Amino acid sequence: MTEGRHRGAILFVVTGADEWTLNDGSKHKTGFWAEEAVVPLEVFREAGYDVTVATPGGVRPPVDEGSLAPDVVGPAERAAQLRHLVDTDPELQDPIALADADISEYDAVFVPGGHGPMEDLATDVDAGRLLIAADRATKTIGVVCHGPAVLLAALGDDGVNVFSGRTVTCFGNAEEQQGGLADKAPWLLEDRLTHAGFKVTLGLPWTVHTQADGNLLTGQNPASSEKLAREILQRLKKQAEVAV
């Protein structure tokens, strides 16, 4: 870890899209999924890591309002807590632009989901550049739910995805169908990743499931966010011990 840091630093690559274009051209309000950003952010911060949020153009990341509904996140108290954290966490209020992020300044990269990444991060050149640089430096990369859409942007100079052949998990077709948006989606993440050469593993819908392939760690759905974050911490701890 870089001299002068307390423990380390983690870069959050977060969507800047507040709408998802459906297959009929209509717009579905979206953004990042609150649990998938806030819970890992809290886990990393409590462990002593600095977190920097980066978005396309440095826009404040929009939250998917659906991810703050009490019938989605549980008791009204938890919904209110998530709302407060989304509205007040300084990291989410003052992001940097993806174009300005330097991967050498971070120990790991984390990408939360929500449908937003399917709108912008899936084709964002800067996001792809950061992931490629992180992978080449063997830094830990954690991606959850719809966040793996960002992996589609990691194209080499030959146009081939540099992560092709890796084993990942993501929000699956069955979950998208049960969520009610599969028939309206311009493409399904499980299908697109498979077509790009990824090996996709899935647990039962809505259950906690994570997958590791080298330095690339992925989580299937919102429920997998905390487990994924703690697995990233374990990787970072081992790396720090080896470096001593």
C-alpha positions as CSV (number, residue, x, y, z in Angstrom):
1,M,0.0,0.0,0.0
2,T,1.1,3.5,-0.7
3,E,3.2,5.2,2.0
4,G,1.1,7.7,4.1
5,R,-2.2,5.8,3.9
6,H,-3.8,4.5,7.0
7,R,-4.9,1.2,5.4
8,G,-5.5,1.7,1.8
9,A,-7.8,3.1,-0.8
10,I,-10.6,1.6,-2.9
11,L,-12.1,3.1,-6.1
12,F,-15.8,2.8,-6.6
13,V,-16.8,2.9,-10.3
14,V,-20.5,4.0,-10.2
15,T,-23.1,4.6,-12.9
16,G,-24.1,8.2,-13.8
17,A,-27.2,7.1,-15.6
18,D,-30.6,7.8,-14.1
19,E,-32.5,6.2,-17.0
20,W,-32.3,2.8,-18.8
21,T,-33.4,2.7,-22.4
22,L,-35.8,-0.2,-22.9
23,N,-36.3,-2.2,-26.1
24,D,-39.2,-0.1,-27.2
25,G,-37.3,3.1,-26.8
26,S,-39.0,4.1,-23.5
27,K,-37.0,5.1,-20.4
28,H,-37.0,3.3,-17.1
29,K,-35.9,5.3,-14.1
30,T,-32.8,3.7,-12.6
31,G,-29.4,4.5,-11.1
32,F,-27.2,2.5,-8.7
33,W,-28.8,0.1,-6.3
34,A,-28.5,1.5,-2.8
35,E,-27.6,-1.6,-0.9
36,E,-24.9,-2.6,-3.4
37,A,-23.1,0.7,-2.9
38,V,-23.8,1.7,0.7
39,V,-23.2,-1.6,2.4
40,P,-19.8,-2.3,0.8
41,L,-18.9,1.4,1.3
42,E,-19.6,1.0,5.0
43,V,-17.7,-2.3,5.2
44,F,-14.6,-0.8,3.6
45,R,-14.7,2.4,5.6
46,E,-15.1,0.6,8.9
47,A,-12.0,-1.4,8.0
48,G,-10.1,1.8,7.6
49,Y,-10.1,2.2,3.8
50,D,-10.5,5.4,2.0
51,V,-13.2,5.2,-0.7
52,T,-13.3,7.4,-3.8
53,V,-16.3,7.3,-6.1
54,A,-15.8,7.9,-9.8
55,T,-18.6,8.3,-12.4
56,P,-18.8,9.2,-16.1
57,G,-18.2,12.9,-16.3
58,G,-17.9,13.2,-12.5
59,V,-21.7,13.5,-12.1
60,R,-23.3,12.8,-8.7
61,P,-24.4,9.1,-9.0
62,P,-28.2,8.8,-9.0
63,V,-29.8,6.2,-6.8
64,D,-32.5,3.9,-8.1
65,E,-35.5,5.0,-6.0
66,G,-36.8,1.4,-6.1
67,S,-33.8,0.3,-4.0
68,L,-35.0,2.5,-1.2
69,A,-38.6,1.3,-1.0
70,P,-39.5,-0.4,2.4
71,D,-41.1,-3.4,0.6
72,V,-37.7,-4.0,-1.1
73,V,-35.1,-3.4,1.6
74,G,-37.2,-4.5,4.6
75,P,-38.3,-2.5,7.6
76,A,-39.1,1.2,7.2
77,E,-36.3,2.0,9.6
78,R,-33.7,0.3,7.3
79,A,-35.2,2.1,4.3
80,A,-34.8,5.4,6.1
81,Q,-31.2,4.5,7.1
82,L,-30.3,3.7,3.5
83,R,-31.9,6.9,2.3
84,H,-29.9,8.9,4.9
85,L,-26.6,7.2,3.9
86,V,-27.2,7.8,0.2
87,D,-28.0,11.4,0.8
88,T,-25.1,12.1,3.2
89,D,-22.2,9.8,2.5
90,P,-19.5,12.3,1.4
91,E,-18.1,9.8,-1.1
92,L,-21.3,9.7,-3.0
93,Q,-21.9,13.5,-2.9
94,D,-18.5,14.5,-4.4
95,P,-17.3,12.0,-7.1
96,I,-14.4,12.4,-9.5
97,A,-14.6,11.8,-13.2
98,L,-13.7,8.3,-14.4
99,A,-11.4,10.0,-16.9
100,D,-9.4,11.5,-14.0
101,A,-9.0,8.3,-12.0
102,D,-5.5,6.8,-11.8
103,I,-5.6,3.1,-10.9
104,S,-2.1,3.2,-9.4
105,E,-3.6,5.3,-6.5
106,Y,-5.9,2.5,-5.4
107,D,-5.6,-1.0,-3.9
108,A,-8.9,-2.3,-5.4
109,V,-11.8,-1.4,-7.6
110,F,-15.5,-2.0,-6.7
111,V,-18.5,-1.7,-9.0
112,P,-22.0,-1.7,-7.6
113,G,-25.0,-2.5,-9.8
114,G,-28.5,-1.3,-10.5
115,H,-29.6,-1.1,-14.1
116,G,-27.6,2.1,-14.6
117,P,-24.4,0.3,-15.5
118,M,-26.2,-1.4,-18.4
119,E,-26.9,2.1,-19.8
120,D,-23.5,3.7,-19.5
121,L,-20.7,1.7,-17.9
122,A,-21.1,-1.2,-20.4
123,T,-19.7,1.0,-23.1
124,D,-17.7,3.5,-21.1
125,V,-14.1,3.7,-22.5
126,D,-12.7,5.1,-19.3
127,A,-14.3,2.4,-17.2
128,G,-12.9,-0.2,-19.5
129,R,-9.4,1.4,-19.3
130,L,-9.5,1.4,-15.5
131,L,-10.5,-2.3,-15.3
132,I,-7.8,-3.3,-17.8
133,A,-5.2,-1.4,-15.9
134,A,-6.4,-2.9,-12.6
135,D,-6.2,-6.4,-14.0
136,R,-2.8,-5.9,-15.4
137,A,-1.6,-4.7,-12.0
138,T,-3.3,-7.8,-10.4
139,K,-5.4,-5.5,-8.2
140,T,-8.5,-6.9,-6.7
141,I,-11.7,-6.1,-8.7
142,G,-15.1,-6.6,-7.1
143,V,-18.3,-6.3,-9.1
144,V,-21.9,-7.0,-8.0
145,C,-25.3,-7.7,-9.6
146,H,-25.7,-5.6,-12.8
147,G,-22.3,-4.1,-12.2
148,P,-20.6,-6.8,-14.3
149,A,-22.0,-4.9,-17.3
150,V,-18.8,-2.8,-16.9
151,L,-16.7,-5.8,-17.9
152,L,-18.2,-5.6,-21.4
153,A,-16.3,-2.3,-21.8
154,A,-12.9,-3.8,-21.2
155,L,-11.8,-4.3,-24.8
156,G,-8.2,-4.6,-25.8
157,D,-6.7,-3.0,-28.9
158,D,-7.8,-6.0,-30.9
159,G,-11.4,-5.5,-29.9
160,V,-11.4,-8.7,-27.8
161,N,-12.6,-8.5,-24.2
162,V,-9.6,-8.9,-21.9
163,F,-11.6,-10.7,-19.3
164,S,-13.1,-13.2,-21.8
165,G,-12.8,-16.7,-20.5
166,R,-13.0,-15.7,-16.8
167,T,-15.7,-17.2,-14.6
168,V,-18.1,-14.6,-13.1
169,T,-21.6,-14.4,-11.6
170,C,-24.2,-11.6,-12.2
171,F,-27.9,-10.8,-11.9
172,G,-29.3,-13.8,-13.8
173,N,-32.0,-14.1,-16.5
174,A,-34.3,-15.8,-14.0
175,E,-34.0,-12.9,-11.5
176,E,-34.5,-10.4,-14.3
177,Q,-37.7,-12.3,-15.3
178,Q,-38.9,-12.4,-11.8
179,G,-38.2,-8.7,-11.3
180,G,-40.5,-8.0,-14.2
181,L,-38.1,-6.3,-16.7
182,A,-36.7,-9.2,-18.7
183,D,-39.2,-8.8,-21.6
184,K,-38.5,-5.1,-21.8
185,A,-34.7,-5.2,-21.5
186,P,-32.7,-4.4,-24.7
187,W,-30.4,-7.2,-23.6
188,L,-29.9,-9.5,-20.6
189,L,-26.7,-9.4,-18.7
190,E,-26.3,-13.1,-18.3
191,D,-26.7,-13.6,-22.0
192,R,-24.4,-10.7,-23.0
193,L,-21.6,-11.9,-20.7
194,T,-21.9,-15.4,-22.0
195,H,-21.8,-14.2,-25.6
196,A,-18.7,-12.2,-24.8
197,G,-16.9,-15.4,-23.7
198,F,-17.4,-15.3,-19.9
199,K,-18.3,-18.4,-18.0
200,V,-21.3,-17.4,-15.9
201,T,-22.2,-19.3,-12.7
202,L,-25.4,-18.7,-10.8
203,G,-27.0,-19.6,-7.5
204,L,-30.7,-19.9,-6.9
205,P,-32.5,-16.6,-7.6
206,W,-32.1,-14.0,-4.8
207,T,-29.7,-16.1,-2.8
208,V,-26.3,-15.1,-1.7
209,H,-23.7,-16.2,-4.3
210,T,-20.2,-15.0,-5.1
211,Q,-17.6,-16.2,-7.6
212,A,-13.8,-15.7,-7.6
213,D,-11.6,-16.1,-10.6
214,G,-8.1,-14.9,-9.8
215,N,-8.3,-11.2,-8.8
216,L,-11.8,-10.8,-10.2
217,L,-14.5,-11.3,-7.6
218,T,-18.2,-11.0,-8.5
219,G,-21.6,-11.2,-6.6
220,Q,-24.9,-12.2,-8.1
221,N,-27.4,-9.8,-6.6
222,P,-28.0,-7.2,-3.8
223,A,-28.0,-9.9,-1.1
224,S,-24.5,-10.8,-2.1
225,S,-23.0,-7.3,-1.6
226,E,-21.8,-7.6,1.9
227,K,-20.3,-11.1,1.4
228,L,-18.5,-9.9,-1.6
229,A,-17.1,-6.8,0.2
230,R,-15.8,-9.0,3.0
231,E,-14.2,-11.3,0.6
232,I,-12.4,-8.3,-1.0
233,L,-11.2,-7.3,2.4
234,Q,-9.8,-10.7,3.0
235,R,-7.9,-10.5,-0.3
236,L,-6.5,-7.1,0.6
237,K,-5.4,-8.3,4.0
238,K,-3.6,-11.3,2.5
239,Q,-1.9,-9.0,0.0
240,A,-0.8,-6.7,2.7
241,E,0.6,-9.5,4.8
242,V,2.6,-10.8,1.8
243,A,4.0,-7.3,1.1
244,V,5.3,-6.9,4.7
